[in-house]
Each structure stands twice: as structure tokens, then as C-alpha cells.
Amino acid sequence: MKALVVGGGSIGSRHLRNLKQLVEHRALVETDAARREEVAQAVSVKSFAELRHGLAWNPDFVVVATPTHLHAEQALQVVRAGLPVFVEKPLSHTPAGLADLSDLVAAKKLVSLVGCNMRFHPGPAKVKEMLAESRLGKILFARIHTGSYLPEWRPGADYRQNYAARAESGGGCILDCIHEIDLARWYLGDVESVFCCAGHLSSLEIETEDVVILVCRHTSGPISEIHLDYVQRTYERGCQIVGELGSIFWDFNGKAVRWYDATKKKWTNYPQPEEWQMNQMYMDEMAHFVDCIKQQRETMLPIPDAAALMRVVFTAKASSAQGKMLAVENF
């Protein structure tokens, strides 16, 4: 197989390295000449300056790993060419064109996947497994959170130049921390309405929101609370899910999932495998995509489903601006 990766930044480079274990041939599309040469030499791949030249190389699938504001446009080019496509999260920074992209993927019956690497982390994967086993009975509510300090994301780099700091590039907690919103849908199902309170509360020199609280009402009944921020000085991530028969907790830093079985009044601890490394979830994610292409089956988060996730995101933005709960509607 031949894999084309669009974007030579940190995540694009990671995918190129990981794909070496999955496909025979890899190539890079990168518009910045210096970066293109540096990355192509570092991972020993062919490179192109433009996507159309990369598509002329006749890849079997394309990975879009460029800045957020380019995702939908580039994914549409790939889909029009009739190729399976992997798109890094989030699918887009605007609703424009998402319905057309989603419809075209469905019409062409193309395999697609939007980057959902936290689903491949052993913590959330264990939570999902236990929910599928109905260990909590009827689910009542969930709390899902993540937060970290933006200036410390990339030591030595000016955080004000980070995509997360700029609205035009798709920054801000609501879009950037979309994994937690995705996990809420994965755990509890579709969202029917959202209330969001978001703002730039800190002294960080950014133009995007840095603290966000979402409350989602899911069509299956439960309510989820989602906290996202760029300001807390420690990296935090995890969740609590409560049902009539007990609770499940996941702590990223504690590297474990805990289950309280109220029927037995007993706690059970599921530690993260000691040998597990962070890159494994990216490896597993890409292996899942490649396997779905080979088997011609739907992925865990195809573009039409990711478009539904984006409807929740854009409803949250509108809710924050209007100061009221809003129904999640089609584009």
C-alpha cells in the first residue's frame, strides 16, 4: 500500500514514522520547503510541495495532518479523488462545507476516520468496555475533564504563535480539546442540547477562549458535564460516570480505571499496562484505519459521524455567545 501524509508538523511526522510499520510506501505533502526537506530526510520518504502532486502519485489513502482550518478543504479534495481519508481532529473550524463533505463520503462509500486517538488509550477504552457490559445499570450523569497550561505545551516556543492561541487557525478550548466532547458522545451517545459557558479568563496573550464548561443532554437520557482549559498548571485528564448500580472513574495521571460496584459494595482497580507507551494509541488508531480500508468496513469515527460531533461543537460556541441552552441541529 501507498500512504500519503499531508502536513509535516509534529503529528504528520508521527504518522509518517508509524506508517512505516503498516505500509510499503509513504510520501509527504508539505508546502514549506525547509520543513518538507527536513522531514522527508528524517523519515526517508518521497515529498511533494502540493496536494495535487501527491494525489498524482496514486496513493491508496491519504492522511490529512495540517492546521485545522485546512482540514475540510483538503479532505474534500481527497474524497473527490475517490480515496480513503484520515483527517486529524477536529474535522473543521467552521460548519461551511461539512454537509457536502459528509454526503460525498457516504455517496462514494469511502472509508474515512477522524483522529480519535483518545479512544485508543487504555483508560477510555476500558471505560467504554465496562459501559458496554452495563456494569453501571442506567447511566445518570458523567463528568469529563482536561486541562493544562498552554505556555508549557512546547518548551522554547512562543505560545502566542501556537495554533491554539489564534481563532483563525481553529484554536480555543472548544475545538482544540474536542477529544473530551467526543468521549462524552462515545460513552453516552448523541447529544440533543448543549449549554456552554466559555471565555478568556486568564492573562494569557491569546485571542481564544481558555476556560470552557459544557453541559450536554444526551438523547439516551443522561447529562454530561465537560470541563476544558488552557490555564491550570498541571496536566489533568479523566472522567467520572455514575449509574444506578455504581460508578466508574478514570484518572490519566493515576494510570488506572476504578469501578465501584454498588450491588457488592466493592471497588475494583484496573491499572494501565506498565509497558504501555503514549505512541501506541496513535499506532493502534492508524492500524485500525488501514485494517478498515483492507476489509472495506466502517471505522470507529467516520466523517459523517464526526460531522455530527462538530454540530455539538458549533452549537456549544453558539450557546456561549447567546448565553442559553440550544438544541443541536443539522447544518
Secondary structure, DSSP 8 states (H G I E B T S, - for coil): -EEEEE--SHHHHHHHHHHTTT-SEEEEE-SSHHHHHHHHHHHT-EEESSHHHHHHT--SEEEE-S-GGGHHHHHHHHHHTT--EEE-SSS-SSSTTHHHHHHHHHHHT--EEE--GGGGSHHHHHHHHHHHTTTTSSEEEEEEEEE--GGGSSTTS-GGGSGGG-GGGT-SHHHHTHHHHHHHHHHH--EEEEEEEEE--SS---SS--EEEEEEEETTS-EEEEEEES--SS-EEEEEEEETTEEEEEETTTTEEEEEETTTTEEEEEE--TT--THHHHHHHHHHHHHHHHHT---SS-HHHHHHHHHHHHHHHHHHHHTS-EE----
